[in-house]
């Protein structure tokens, strides 16, 4: 960043060629990426667990680790984009459950084909994102407050509506309804690769990361996202549709919540209305480890995915290593801290060597 | 967001349910409303009294639903106006007791998961002459707090009962899955199992996220090939452990604590060995009923000792008999 503050006249006298149009080496491009620190952290963690728990390297174990990572990672895609756009969302954890409950309760109560519930749940999820976005724009309150309010309201709605409609705090099982099997095949099946069952969420996750990266790096919308996260006023001044982009980002988060919500529903047949609380932080942690700045304007979708992978490795690696479970949370916290510190060090190195 | 988008949204909202009508599921779903069968019975002729049931339930836990149903049924029979309140935070649960005192209730039923936090407000209640019973948690402390009766199960005993049952089945190395780290009752269950089966191992999972429960349990089953049983400490978690077992391609036996209708089905099918039920419905019912009995004739039940509502073992031999009760949500 320091090179940008140097005055143009100074630059002209010292270098013959403007560094902005000069060719960079592949290494310096690589080191300049937001996710490079997380990548180094992930490789280190992988090697570490491969040494302390050899079972970690078996294909079946890796599939489990990837599954654990994917259930965080799917949301982290949306959350990363939103964070690059300068906002964040505390309602994501419960919004996932809201979506699952909507699909389940609507199909169950009206006796509809499960797919109708799935489509209506998508509308509910997008609507939650839309409402978050529109309140943010209209009130100009920080997203922390707006989404904290929607977090609380959704928590209450999840409980209240589930009990009012289903008569219990857990949604009734819809496993025997029409359309369940086909929906399960899409959202919660396994794919057999060389004898190893890999959960379909892993592929959904990877596809979403690729799409999000393409949007961020190759489209106009991607530029808008970086622009509003970097400096909203300046972005507006150069004609970026700030309102539409922000609402769109919240709706993208809603979409990710729907995907994960559908997985929850079809993997476990029934959903407990109190679930999901606290997960919003895991998604944010994944994005931050992956190099997204809390202040916006910087980050990548791939970074969020690597962050989720680090979380998955730490979470499951401790179990594979068969460490005393009393210390589980401590190790988890320590690993997250180390990963983030490595991230910062690598990023600083990269910036100073530019 | 221009106007056309709004219009599109409204149109979508209108069309989708219409499509839905053409896409009904002929299987499953909500059963048609049954002919009213509850509430038709005789109600006690005593004057209407007001009872507050104040628990430490976390919102959204199916277990507490059953307790609440028991309390509601007793209230309906005993001509009691029931107020059901809960807060998992000790301090706030204590404030709920004070609010109930302010409202002039005729009796309080309280769970004593955090007895020390309840001390002050329960003292206020006894000073105001309000009779108190405790339920679910607080077996060893209820007497000191001015509570005249307790209804609950002993978690340690429940764990030991599960241990005995595992031993009977020849299982030696079970994994006890705790969904909330540091929860005294859950730790006591696993400690009870471990007392009978010394090689019991504890696994902590994040109970608020089923996907993490499944993947962590799968990881454990993949890593630990010696394990021969896995125990869930709540019915929904046991259902997830069954999925983890399938994913890990493991041969372990599955056992459980607590109950719901799906779990009873799995026991009937033989996929789950047994569950240890503490009969929570009884806890809610008895707590409200004991307060009414106290109002009716100054009775105190239990003779100063805790009344145990469990452990009751449910295995294949009894599962079928209680299936309909589990579906109704009372078991």
HADDOCK unambig.tbl for C-alpha pairs under 7 A between the chains (distance, minus, plus):
assign (segid A and resid 55 and name CA) (segid B and resid 223 and name CA) 6.34 0.50 0.50
assign (segid A and resid 61 and name CA) (segid B and resid 219 and name CA) 6.52 0.50 0.50
assign (segid A and resid 61 and name CA) (segid B and resid 222 and name CA) 6.86 0.50 0.50
assign (segid A and resid 64 and name CA) (segid B and resid 215 and name CA) 5.95 0.50 0.50
assign (segid A and resid 64 and name CA) (segid B and resid 218 and name CA) 6.91 0.50 0.50
assign (segid A and resid 64 and name CA) (segid B and resid 219 and name CA) 6.39 0.50 0.50
assign (segid A and resid 67 and name CA) (segid B and resid 215 and name CA) 6.81 0.50 0.50
assign (segid A and resid 68 and name CA) (segid B and resid 212 and name CA) 6.18 0.50 0.50
assign (segid A and resid 68 and name CA) (segid B and resid 215 and name CA) 5.61 0.50 0.50
assign (segid A and resid 71 and name CA) (segid B and resid 211 and name CA) 6.81 0.50 0.50
assign (segid A and resid 107 and name CA) (segid B and resid 29 and name CA) 6.99 0.50 0.50
assign (segid A and resid 108 and name CA) (segid B and resid 29 and name CA) 4.13 0.50 0.50
assign (segid A and resid 108 and name CA) (segid B and resid 30 and name CA) 5.44 0.50 0.50
assign (segid A and resid 109 and name CA) (segid B and resid 29 and name CA) 6.27 0.50 0.50
assign (segid A and resid 109 and name CA) (segid B and resid 30 and name CA) 5.22 0.50 0.50
assign (segid A and resid 111 and name CA) (segid B and resid 24 and name CA) 5.91 0.50 0.50
assign (segid A and resid 111 and name CA) (segid B and resid 25 and name CA) 5.41 0.50 0.50
assign (segid A and resid 111 and name CA) (segid B and resid 29 and name CA) 4.85 0.50 0.50
assign (segid A and resid 111 and name CA) (segid B and resid 30 and name CA) 6.36 0.50 0.50
assign (segid A and resid 112 and name CA) (segid B and resid 20 and name CA) 6.60 0.50 0.50
assign (segid A and resid 112 and name CA) (segid B and resid 23 and name CA) 5.93 0.50 0.50
assign (segid A and resid 112 and name CA) (segid B and resid 24 and name CA) 3.94 0.50 0.50
assign (segid A and resid 112 and name CA) (segid B and resid 25 and name CA) 4.61 0.50 0.50
assign (segid A and resid 113 and name CA) (segid B and resid 23 and name CA) 5.41 0.50 0.50
assign (segid A and resid 113 and name CA) (segid B and resid 24 and name CA) 4.97 0.50 0.50
assign (segid A and resid 113 and name CA) (segid B and resid 25 and name CA) 4.38 0.50 0.50
assign (segid A and resid 116 and name CA) (segid B and resid 20 and name CA) 5.67 0.50 0.50
assign (segid A and resid 159 and name CA) (segid B and resid 60 and name CA) 6.09 0.50 0.50
assign (segid A and resid 168 and name CA) (segid B and resid 62 and name CA) 6.91 0.50 0.50
assign (segid A and resid 168 and name CA) (segid B and resid 65 and name CA) 6.49 0.50 0.50
assign (segid A and resid 169 and name CA) (segid B and resid 60 and name CA) 5.04 0.50 0.50
assign (segid A and resid 169 and name CA) (segid B and resid 61 and name CA) 6.43 0.50 0.50
assign (segid A and resid 169 and name CA) (segid B and resid 62 and name CA) 5.67 0.50 0.50
assign (segid A and resid 169 and name CA) (segid B and resid 65 and name CA) 6.92 0.50 0.50
assign (segid A and resid 170 and name CA) (segid B and resid 62 and name CA) 6.15 0.50 0.50
assign (segid A and resid 174 and name CA) (segid B and resid 28 and name CA) 6.73 0.50 0.50
assign (segid A and resid 174 and name CA) (segid B and resid 29 and name CA) 6.51 0.50 0.50
assign (segid A and resid 176 and name CA) (segid B and resid 27 and name CA) 6.34 0.50 0.50
assign (segid A and resid 176 and name CA) (segid B and resid 28 and name CA) 5.25 0.50 0.50
assign (segid A and resid 177 and name CA) (segid B and resid 25 and name CA) 6.11 0.50 0.50
assign (segid A and resid 177 and name CA) (segid B and resid 27 and name CA) 4.98 0.50 0.50
assign (segid A and resid 177 and name CA) (segid B and resid 28 and name CA) 4.73 0.50 0.50
assign (segid A and resid 177 and name CA) (segid B and resid 29 and name CA) 6.49 0.50 0.50
assign (segid A and resid 178 and name CA) (segid B and resid 25 and name CA) 5.05 0.50 0.50
assign (segid A and resid 178 and name CA) (segid B and resid 26 and name CA) 6.86 0.50 0.50
assign (segid A and resid 178 and name CA) (segid B and resid 27 and name CA) 6.17 0.50 0.50
assign (segid A and resid 244 and name CA) (segid B and resid 1 and name CA) 6.42 0.50 0.50
assign (segid A and resid 264 and name CA) (segid B and resid 211 and name CA) 6.98 0.50 0.50
assign (segid A and resid 268 and name CA) (segid B and resid 240 and name CA) 6.92 0.50 0.50
assign (segid A and resid 272 and name CA) (segid B and resid 60 and name CA) 6.42 0.50 0.50
assign (segid A and resid 273 and name CA) (segid B and resid 60 and name CA) 5.18 0.50 0.50
assign (segid A and resid 274 and name CA) (segid B and resid 59 and name CA) 5.92 0.50 0.50
assign (segid A and resid 274 and name CA) (segid B and resid 60 and name CA) 4.16 0.50 0.50
assign (segid A and resid 274 and name CA) (segid B and resid 61 and name CA) 6.73 0.50 0.50
assign (segid A and resid 275 and name CA) (segid B and resid 208 and name CA) 4.59 0.50 0.50
assign (segid A and resid 275 and name CA) (segid B and resid 209 and name CA) 6.00 0.50 0.50
assign (segid A and resid 276 and name CA) (segid B and resid 208 and name CA) 5.53 0.50 0.50
assign (segid A and resid 276 and name CA) (segid B and resid 209 and name CA) 5.74 0.50 0.50
assign (segid A and resid 277 and name CA) (segid B and resid 208 and name CA) 6.51 0.50 0.50
assign (segid A and resid 316 and name CA) (segid B and resid 216 and name CA) 5.98 0.50 0.50
assign (segid A and resid 316 and name CA) (segid B and resid 219 and name CA) 6.25 0.50 0.50
assign (segid A and resid 319 and name CA) (segid B and resid 219 and name CA) 6.54 0.50 0.50
assign (segid A and resid 319 and name CA) (segid B and resid 220 and name CA) 5.84 0.50 0.50
assign (segid A and resid 320 and name CA) (segid B and resid 219 and name CA) 6.38 0.50 0.50
assign (segid A and resid 320 and name CA) (segid B and resid 220 and name CA) 6.38 0.50 0.50
assign (segid A and resid 320 and name CA) (segid B and resid 223 and name CA) 5.27 0.50 0.50
assign (segid A and resid 325 and name CA) (segid B and resid 203 and name CA) 6.55 0.50 0.50
assign (segid A and resid 325 and name CA) (segid B and resid 204 and name CA) 6.62 0.50 0.50
